[in-house]
Amino acid sequence: MSIYILTKKEAPLKTVFGKKAEFLSALPKQMPHDGDIFYFDISGLSAADINKAISHIKKICKDMPWGIIDIKGSVKDPALLFFDGASDYMGPELFKGAKNIDPKRLKTAANWRSLLAGSEAVKIDSNTTGGAKFMLPRTGIKYPAASIFPGWKNMQTGKTMPFFLLYCSIQGKTALTSRMGEKAYGQMHQRLLAYLYQNLLEGDGLAWMDSGKDCVFLLPPRQKCAEAGVKACMRMLPSAPLVVAETLGLSVPANFVFALHYGSVSYKPPGKTGTVVSDAVNFIFHLGAKKAEPGRLTISDELPDGSIPQALEDSFLSAGEYEGRKIWHTKKFAYVRPWM
């Protein structure tokens, strides 16, 4: 893998990149090659110059990875860069103390697009993102034996076992109901359910509880199902404006609200869950309806270790505690320029 950096000041960057990178003084006409990554140092540039340069970078990189170096912290919302196609963002925290950039971090950034596309994840150490050893805390919760889950067709009514519970709704559901009317909202909700079900197929998601305004999907207690569910949510969030308008048919902006928890429930088939009594069910509805925020995936601290793909762990921020449990949510995507 080759690393190319466009910058006006090589000195501070040479300290941390060393011989790992090739420095450029002007935007190239064609690059990078397969497996390479291109970084653009925005230090000292205006918002207009950054927008213009990034438009050109997107053309020359096409499907190849590129990132932004922002030593002074000029970008207020780095999530917008990722929404526009960036694979990496190096902010001021990364350059404090002039520490060397870990090569594994650069390799992970170069593979970012393939990770989100659903290809085989790149295995990285928990201390390879910006030199920080801390990602999500480890809970010590282990997955049960694979044989505990027989498949949805063979699930026995009344059997108690752990599941992932994924709360899903649309932003402003109460206001939307008043504006659209119950019938129109119900039709939109059915389109939403169909869209969610299709996106959660890889995680073997089951639309389990449906209030008519929000719902809870069950995911089997398997790591691959949890990872697939998390990736699906993180793909749906940035695409929400288009989905809301074209798939759901809403004329007002809205986003998804997602919350993920793990706990034991006494299983009953969809449509017959009215008598289910479970702390896990109570908590996921409270977390999703009262605490989770539009445009984010919120998770509890009771997920088994490995539920969040390791390459995506630094996408989560601490959100404090809720009802005695620590919770985390993803950084929020933004959709409106300018970045500065």
Sine and cosine of phi, psi and omega as CSV:
sin_phi,cos_phi,sin_psi,cos_psi,sin_omega,cos_omega
0.00,0.00,0.76,-0.65,0.07,-1.00
-0.97,-0.25,0.58,-0.82,-0.01,-1.00
-0.89,-0.46,0.83,-0.56,0.01,-1.00
-0.91,-0.42,0.71,-0.70,-0.03,-1.00
-0.78,-0.63,0.85,-0.52,0.11,-0.99
-1.00,-0.07,0.89,-0.46,-0.06,-1.00
-0.45,-0.89,0.44,-0.90,0.08,-1.00
-1.00,-0.02,-0.32,0.95,-0.02,-1.00
-0.77,-0.63,0.98,-0.19,-0.05,-1.00
-0.97,0.25,-0.53,0.85,-0.18,-0.98
-0.78,0.62,-0.82,0.57,-0.05,-1.00
-0.91,0.42,-0.49,0.87,-0.03,-1.00
-0.99,0.16,-0.54,0.84,0.05,-1.00
-0.88,0.47,-0.48,0.88,0.00,-1.00
-0.89,0.46,-0.62,0.79,-0.08,-1.00
-0.99,-0.14,-0.47,0.88,-0.01,-1.00
-1.00,-0.05,-0.50,0.87,-0.01,-1.00
0.86,0.51,-0.73,-0.68,-0.04,-1.00
-1.00,0.03,0.08,1.00,-0.06,-1.00
-0.97,0.24,-0.26,0.97,-0.13,-0.99
-0.80,-0.60,0.43,-0.90,0.12,-0.99
-0.95,-0.32,0.82,-0.58,-0.08,-1.00
-1.00,-0.09,0.64,-0.76,-0.03,-1.00
-0.86,-0.52,0.48,-0.88,0.01,-1.00
-0.96,-0.27,-0.16,0.99,0.01,-1.00
-0.53,-0.85,0.40,-0.92,0.03,-1.00
-0.91,0.41,0.76,-0.65,0.02,-1.00
-0.97,0.24,0.27,-0.96,0.04,-1.00
-1.00,0.08,-0.48,0.87,-0.04,-1.00
-0.49,-0.87,0.83,-0.56,0.03,-1.00
0.22,-0.97,0.17,-0.99,-0.14,0.99
-1.00,0.07,0.01,-1.00,0.08,-1.00
-1.00,0.02,0.14,-0.99,0.00,-1.00
-0.84,0.55,0.79,-0.61,0.00,-1.00
1.00,-0.03,-0.13,0.99,0.01,-1.00
-1.00,-0.06,0.20,-0.98,0.07,-1.00
-0.64,-0.77,0.60,-0.80,-0.06,-1.00
-0.90,-0.43,0.76,-0.66,0.03,-1.00
-0.90,-0.44,0.62,-0.79,0.01,-1.00
-0.87,-0.49,0.87,-0.49,0.01,-1.00
-1.00,0.06,0.91,-0.42,-0.09,-1.00
-1.00,-0.07,0.10,0.99,-0.06,-1.00
-0.82,0.57,0.82,-0.58,0.09,-1.00
0.99,0.14,0.05,1.00,-0.03,-1.00
-0.99,-0.12,0.46,-0.89,0.05,-1.00
-0.98,0.18,0.27,-0.96,0.02,-1.00
-0.87,0.49,-0.64,0.77,0.00,-1.00
-0.89,0.45,-0.69,0.73,0.01,-1.00
-0.91,0.42,-0.62,0.79,0.01,-1.00
-0.91,0.42,-0.73,0.68,0.01,-1.00
-0.86,0.51,-0.68,0.74,-0.01,-1.00
-0.91,0.43,-0.70,0.71,-0.02,-1.00
-0.92,0.40,-0.66,0.75,-0.03,-1.00
-0.92,0.39,-0.59,0.81,0.08,-1.00
-0.85,0.52,-0.65,0.76,0.02,-1.00
-0.95,0.32,-0.63,0.77,0.01,-1.00
-0.87,0.50,-0.68,0.74,0.00,-1.00
-0.88,0.47,-0.55,0.84,0.01,-1.00
-0.95,0.31,-0.68,0.73,-0.07,-1.00
-0.98,0.17,-0.46,0.89,0.00,-1.00
-1.00,0.05,-0.48,0.88,-0.02,-1.00
0.78,0.62,-0.93,-0.37,-0.03,-1.00
-1.00,-0.04,0.10,0.99,-0.03,-1.00
-1.00,0.02,0.41,-0.91,-0.09,-1.00
-0.97,0.25,0.57,-0.82,0.10,-0.99
-0.57,-0.82,0.39,-0.92,-0.04,-1.00
-0.62,-0.79,0.14,-0.99,-0.03,-1.00
-0.87,-0.48,0.71,-0.71,0.13,-0.99
-0.96,-0.26,0.86,-0.51,-0.09,-1.00
-0.75,-0.67,0.97,0.24,-0.11,-0.99
-0.89,0.45,-0.55,0.83,-0.07,-1.00
-1.00,-0.04,-0.04,1.00,0.02,-1.00
0.94,0.35,0.65,0.76,-0.05,-1.00
-0.96,0.28,-0.50,0.87,-0.04,-1.00
-0.98,0.20,0.84,-0.54,-0.04,-1.00
-0.99,0.16,-0.48,0.88,-0.03,-1.00
-0.72,-0.70,1.00,0.07,-0.02,-1.00
-0.86,0.51,-0.40,0.92,-0.01,-1.00
-0.86,0.51,-0.52,0.85,0.01,-1.00
-0.89,0.46,-0.56,0.83,0.02,-1.00
-0.90,0.44,-0.69,0.73,0.01,-1.00
-0.91,0.41,-0.61,0.79,0.04,-1.00
-0.89,0.46,-0.50,0.87,-0.01,-1.00
-1.00,0.04,0.02,1.00,0.12,-0.99
0.89,-0.45,-0.02,1.00,-0.02,-1.00
-0.93,0.38,0.50,-0.87,0.04,-1.00
-0.96,-0.27,-0.20,0.98,-0.04,-1.00
-0.38,-0.92,0.48,-0.88,0.11,-0.99
-0.67,-0.75,0.86,-0.52,0.01,-1.00
-0.94,-0.33,0.98,-0.21,-0.02,-1.00
-1.00,-0.01,-0.07,-1.00,-0.08,-1.00
-0.87,0.49,-0.53,0.85,-0.02,-1.00
-0.88,0.48,-0.51,0.86,-0.06,-1.00
-0.95,0.31,-0.39,0.92,-0.09,-1.00
-0.97,-0.24,0.03,1.00,0.05,-1.00
-0.92,0.39,0.77,-0.64,0.00,-1.00
0.99,0.16,0.05,1.00,0.06,-1.00
0.77,0.63,0.72,0.70,0.03,-1.00
-0.98,0.19,0.47,-0.88,0.02,-1.00
-0.93,0.37,0.62,-0.78,0.05,-1.00
-0.97,0.25,0.78,-0.62,0.00,-1.00
-0.93,0.36,0.80,-0.60,0.01,-1.00
-0.84,0.55,-0.53,0.85,0.00,-1.00
-0.90,0.43,-0.55,0.83,0.03,-1.00
-0.90,0.44,-0.68,0.73,-0.01,-1.00
-0.91,0.41,-0.62,0.79,0.02,-1.00
-0.91,0.41,-0.64,0.77,0.02,-1.00
-0.90,0.44,-0.68,0.74,0.02,-1.00
-0.88,0.47,-0.65,0.76,-0.01,-1.00
-0.90,0.43,-0.43,0.90,-0.03,-1.00
-0.99,-0.15,0.12,0.99,-0.11,-0.99
-0.84,0.55,-0.70,0.72,-0.06,-1.00
-0.90,0.43,-0.66,0.75,-0.01,-1.00
-0.92,0.38,-0.49,0.87,0.04,-1.00
-0.90,0.43,-0.73,0.69,-0.03,-1.00
-0.96,0.29,-0.40,0.92,0.01,-1.00
-0.98,0.21,-0.14,0.99,0.07,-1.00
0.99,-0.14,0.14,0.99,0.04,-1.00
-0.98,0.20,0.02,-1.00,-0.08,-1.00
-0.87,0.50,0.78,-0.62,-0.04,-1.00
-0.94,0.35,0.57,-0.82,0.07,-1.00
-0.99,0.14,0.80,-0.60,-0.02,-1.00
-0.99,0.13,0.83,-0.56,-0.02,-1.00
-0.75,-0.66,0.37,-0.93,0.08,-1.00
-0.97,0.24,0.41,-0.91,-0.04,-1.00
-0.94,0.33,-0.12,0.99,-0.01,-1.00
-0.94,-0.34,0.43,0.90,-0.07,-1.00
-0.96,-0.26,0.14,0.99,0.06,-1.00
-0.96,-0.29,0.99,-0.17,0.04,-1.00
0.94,0.35,0.30,0.95,0.03,-1.00
0.98,0.19,0.01,1.00,-0.04,-1.00
-1.00,0.07,0.79,-0.61,0.00,-1.00
-0.98,0.21,-0.30,0.96,-0.14,-0.99
-0.99,-0.12,0.82,-0.58,0.17,-0.99
-0.86,-0.51,-0.81,-0.58,0.13,-0.99
-0.99,0.17,0.59,-0.80,0.01,-1.00
-0.93,0.38,0.49,-0.87,0.04,-1.00
-1.00,0.07,0.74,-0.67,-0.09,-1.00
-1.00,-0.03,-0.39,0.92,-0.08,-1.00
0.99,0.15,-0.02,1.00,0.02,-1.00
-0.98,0.22,0.76,-0.65,-0.05,-1.00
-0.96,-0.27,0.42,-0.91,0.09,-1.00
-0.97,0.26,0.58,-0.81,0.08,-1.00
-0.96,0.28,0.15,-0.99,0.05,-1.00
-0.86,0.51,0.61,-0.80,-0.05,-1.00
-0.85,0.53,-0.49,0.87,-0.06,-1.00
-0.94,0.35,-0.21,0.98,-0.04,-1.00
-0.92,0.39,-0.46,0.89,0.00,-1.00
-0.97,-0.25,0.92,-0.39,-0.10,-1.00
-1.00,0.05,-0.01,1.00,-0.13,-0.99
0.98,-0.21,0.47,-0.88,-0.11,-0.99
-0.89,0.45,-0.59,0.80,-0.03,-1.00
-0.91,0.41,-0.45,0.89,-0.06,-1.00
-0.97,-0.25,0.10,0.99,0.00,-1.00
-0.92,0.39,0.74,-0.67,-0.01,-1.00
-1.00,0.02,0.74,-0.67,0.08,-1.00
-0.87,0.49,0.75,-0.67,0.01,-1.00
1.00,-0.04,-0.15,0.99,0.01,-1.00
-0.95,0.31,0.77,-0.64,0.01,-1.00
-0.99,-0.16,0.81,-0.58,0.00,-1.00
-0.33,-0.94,0.27,-0.96,-0.02,-1.00
-0.99,0.17,0.54,-0.84,0.10,-0.99
-0.63,-0.77,0.30,-0.95,0.28,-0.96
-1.00,0.08,0.72,-0.69,0.03,-1.00
-0.92,-0.40,0.89,-0.46,-0.04,-1.00
-0.93,-0.37,0.93,-0.38,0.05,-1.00
-0.99,0.12,0.71,-0.71,0.00,-1.00
-0.70,-0.72,0.70,-0.71,0.12,-0.99
-0.38,-0.93,0.06,-1.00,0.06,-1.00
-0.96,-0.28,0.55,-0.84,0.00,-1.00
-0.87,0.49,0.68,-0.74,0.09,-1.00
0.92,0.39,0.62,0.78,-0.10,-1.00
-0.89,0.46,-0.58,0.81,0.00,-1.00
-0.93,0.38,-0.72,0.70,0.02,-1.00
-0.91,0.42,-0.61,0.79,0.02,-1.00
-0.91,0.42,-0.62,0.78,0.03,-1.00
-0.88,0.48,-0.69,0.72,0.01,-1.00
-0.91,0.42,-0.62,0.78,-0.05,-1.00
-0.96,0.27,-0.66,0.75,-0.10,-0.99
-1.00,-0.01,-0.48,0.88,-0.14,-0.99
1.00,-0.09,0.42,-0.91,-0.09,-1.00
-0.88,0.48,-0.69,0.73,-0.07,-1.00
-0.91,0.42,-0.75,0.66,-0.02,-1.00
-0.91,0.42,-0.63,0.78,0.03,-1.00
-0.91,0.42,-0.65,0.76,0.01,-1.00
-0.87,0.50,-0.64,0.77,0.04,-1.00
-0.92,0.40,-0.66,0.75,0.05,-1.00
-0.90,0.44,-0.62,0.78,0.00,-1.00
-0.90,0.44,-0.59,0.80,0.04,-1.00
-0.92,0.39,-0.59,0.81,0.08,-1.00
-0.92,0.40,-0.62,0.79,0.04,-1.00
-0.90,0.44,-0.70,0.71,0.02,-1.00
-0.86,0.51,-0.69,0.73,0.00,-1.00
-0.90,0.44,-0.65,0.76,0.02,-1.00
-0.91,0.42,-0.70,0.71,0.01,-1.00
-0.90,0.44,-0.70,0.71,-0.02,-1.00
-0.86,0.51,-0.68,0.73,-0.01,-1.00
-0.90,0.43,-0.64,0.77,-0.03,-1.00
-0.96,0.26,-0.37,0.93,-0.04,-1.00
-0.98,-0.18,0.16,0.99,0.00,-1.00
-0.86,0.51,-0.66,0.75,-0.05,-1.00
-0.88,0.47,-0.50,0.86,0.04,-1.00
-1.00,0.01,0.15,0.99,-0.01,-1.00
0.84,0.54,0.66,0.75,-0.04,-1.00
-0.96,0.29,0.64,-0.77,0.04,-1.00
-0.89,-0.45,0.86,-0.52,0.08,-1.00
-0.94,0.35,0.98,-0.20,-0.24,-0.97
-0.99,-0.13,-0.81,0.59,0.01,-1.00
-0.87,-0.49,0.72,-0.69,-0.03,-1.00
-0.68,-0.74,0.90,-0.44,-0.01,-1.00
-1.00,0.03,-0.14,0.99,-0.10,-1.00
0.99,-0.10,-0.27,0.96,0.05,-1.00
-0.79,-0.62,-0.39,0.92,0.13,-0.99
-0.53,-0.85,0.12,-0.99,-0.07,-1.00
-0.44,-0.90,0.28,-0.96,0.08,-1.00
-0.81,-0.59,0.80,-0.60,0.12,-0.99
-0.99,-0.12,0.61,-0.79,0.17,-0.99
-0.99,-0.14,0.68,-0.73,0.12,-0.99
-0.87,-0.49,0.66,-0.75,0.00,-1.00
-0.85,0.52,0.45,-0.89,-0.04,-1.00
-0.98,0.21,0.88,0.48,0.01,-1.00
-0.76,-0.65,0.60,-0.80,-0.07,-1.00
-0.86,0.50,-0.68,0.73,-0.04,-1.00
-0.90,0.44,-0.53,0.85,0.02,-1.00
-0.95,0.31,-0.66,0.75,0.03,-1.00
-0.89,0.45,-0.74,0.68,-0.01,-1.00
-0.88,0.48,-0.66,0.75,0.01,-1.00
-0.90,0.44,-0.63,0.78,0.02,-1.00
-0.91,0.41,-0.67,0.74,0.02,-1.00
-0.90,0.43,-0.72,0.69,0.01,-1.00
-0.88,0.47,-0.62,0.78,0.01,-1.00
-0.89,0.46,-0.71,0.71,0.03,-1.00
-0.87,0.49,-0.67,0.74,-0.05,-1.00
-0.96,0.28,-0.33,0.94,0.14,-0.99
-0.99,0.15,-0.57,0.82,-0.05,-1.00
-0.96,0.29,-0.55,0.83,-0.08,-1.00
-0.87,0.49,-0.79,0.61,0.00,-1.00
-0.93,0.36,-0.34,0.94,0.00,-1.00
-1.00,-0.03,0.06,1.00,-0.09,-1.00
-0.83,0.55,-0.70,0.71,-0.04,-1.00
-0.83,0.55,-0.66,0.75,0.00,-1.00
-0.95,0.32,-0.67,0.74,-0.01,-1.00
-0.90,0.43,-0.69,0.72,-0.02,-1.00
-0.86,0.51,-0.66,0.76,-0.04,-1.00
-0.98,0.21,-0.73,0.69,-0.16,-0.99
-1.00,-0.01,-0.66,0.75,-0.05,-1.00
-1.00,0.07,-0.69,0.72,-0.05,-1.00
-1.00,0.01,-0.30,0.95,0.07,-1.00
0.96,0.27,0.43,0.90,0.01,-1.00
-1.00,0.02,0.60,-0.80,0.00,-1.00
-0.99,-0.14,0.02,1.00,0.02,-1.00
-0.88,-0.47,0.52,-0.85,0.00,-1.00
-0.93,0.37,0.63,-0.78,0.04,-1.00
-0.36,-0.93,0.25,-0.97,0.01,-1.00
-0.69,-0.73,0.12,-0.99,0.04,-1.00
-1.00,0.10,0.44,-0.90,0.14,-0.99
-0.86,-0.51,0.87,-0.49,-0.03,-1.00
-0.83,-0.56,0.63,-0.78,0.11,-0.99
-0.59,-0.81,0.65,-0.76,-0.07,-1.00
-0.80,-0.60,0.75,-0.66,0.01,-1.00
-0.65,-0.76,0.21,-0.98,-0.02,-1.00
-0.67,-0.74,0.78,-0.62,0.00,-1.00
-0.08,-1.00,0.13,-0.99,-0.06,-1.00
-1.00,0.07,0.66,-0.75,0.10,-1.00
-0.67,-0.74,0.44,-0.90,0.12,-0.99
-1.00,0.02,0.94,-0.34,-0.18,-0.98
-0.94,0.35,0.71,-0.70,0.21,-0.98
-0.68,-0.73,0.52,-0.85,-0.06,-1.00
-0.89,0.46,0.42,-0.91,0.09,-1.00
-0.81,0.59,0.66,-0.75,-0.03,-1.00
1.00,-0.03,-0.21,0.98,0.00,-1.00
-0.80,-0.60,0.52,0.86,-0.11,-0.99
-0.99,-0.15,0.15,0.99,-0.08,-1.00
-0.89,0.46,-0.42,0.91,-0.04,-1.00
-0.97,-0.23,0.14,0.99,0.01,-1.00
-0.93,0.36,0.81,-0.59,0.05,-1.00
-0.89,-0.46,0.88,-0.48,-0.08,-1.00
-0.36,-0.93,0.70,-0.71,0.10,-1.00
-0.88,0.48,-0.61,0.79,-0.02,-1.00
-0.90,0.43,-0.66,0.75,0.01,-1.00
-0.92,0.40,-0.71,0.71,0.03,-1.00
-0.85,0.53,-0.70,0.71,-0.07,-1.00
-0.93,0.38,-0.67,0.74,-0.06,-1.00
-0.91,0.42,-0.60,0.80,0.04,-1.00
-0.94,0.35,-0.64,0.77,0.05,-1.00
-0.91,0.42,-0.71,0.71,-0.03,-1.00
-0.89,0.46,-0.71,0.70,-0.04,-1.00
-0.95,0.32,-0.70,0.72,-0.11,-0.99
-0.99,0.13,-0.46,0.89,-0.12,-0.99
-0.92,-0.38,-0.38,0.93,-0.12,-0.99
-0.86,-0.51,-0.64,0.77,-0.04,-1.00
-0.88,0.48,0.48,-0.88,-0.07,-1.00
-0.92,-0.39,0.52,-0.85,0.06,-1.00
-0.87,0.50,0.62,-0.78,0.04,-1.00
0.99,0.14,0.19,0.98,-0.02,-1.00
-0.69,-0.73,0.38,-0.93,0.25,-0.97
-0.97,-0.26,0.87,-0.50,0.01,-1.00
-0.97,-0.24,0.71,-0.71,-0.02,-1.00
-0.80,-0.61,0.45,-0.89,0.08,-1.00
-1.00,0.00,0.16,-0.99,-0.01,-1.00
-1.00,-0.01,0.28,0.96,-0.03,-1.00
-0.93,-0.37,0.47,0.88,0.09,-1.00
-1.00,0.07,0.59,-0.81,0.09,-1.00
-0.87,0.49,0.52,-0.86,0.05,-1.00
-0.85,0.53,0.70,-0.71,0.01,-1.00
1.00,-0.06,0.03,1.00,-0.02,-1.00
-0.94,0.34,-0.56,0.83,0.04,-1.00
-1.00,-0.07,0.82,-0.57,0.04,-1.00
-0.79,0.62,0.75,-0.66,-0.13,-0.99
-0.85,0.53,-0.57,0.82,0.00,-1.00
-0.94,0.35,-0.24,0.97,-0.02,-1.00
-0.96,-0.30,0.01,1.00,-0.09,-1.00
-0.88,0.48,-0.60,0.80,-0.04,-1.00
-0.98,0.19,0.13,0.99,0.15,-0.99
-0.99,0.11,-0.12,0.99,-0.06,-1.00
-0.97,-0.24,0.58,-0.82,0.04,-1.00
-0.84,-0.54,0.53,-0.85,0.05,-1.00
-0.92,0.39,0.71,-0.71,0.04,-1.00
-0.89,-0.46,0.37,0.93,0.05,-1.00
0.99,0.15,-0.59,-0.81,0.00,-1.00
-0.84,-0.54,0.47,-0.88,0.08,-1.00
-0.58,-0.81,0.84,-0.54,-0.02,-1.00
0.77,0.63,0.68,0.73,0.10,-1.00
0.99,0.13,0.04,1.00,0.01,-1.00
-0.87,-0.49,0.62,-0.79,0.10,-0.99
-0.96,0.26,0.61,-0.79,0.00,-1.00
-0.75,-0.66,0.36,-0.93,-0.02,-1.00
-0.67,-0.74,0.50,-0.87,0.12,-0.99
-0.65,-0.76,0.36,-0.93,-0.03,-1.00
-0.95,0.31,0.42,-0.91,0.16,-0.99
-0.87,0.50,0.51,-0.86,-0.13,-0.99
-1.00,0.00,0.72,-0.69,0.09,-1.00
-0.97,0.24,0.56,-0.83,0.09,-1.00
-0.83,-0.56,0.40,-0.92,-0.16,-0.99
-0.79,-0.61,-0.08,1.00,-0.13,-0.99
-0.91,-0.42,0.78,-0.62,0.13,-0.99
-0.98,0.20,0.27,-0.96,0.07,1.00
-0.99,0.15,0.30,-0.96,0.03,-1.00
-0.97,0.25,-0.47,0.88,-0.16,-0.99
-1.00,0.06,0.00,0.00,0.00,0.00
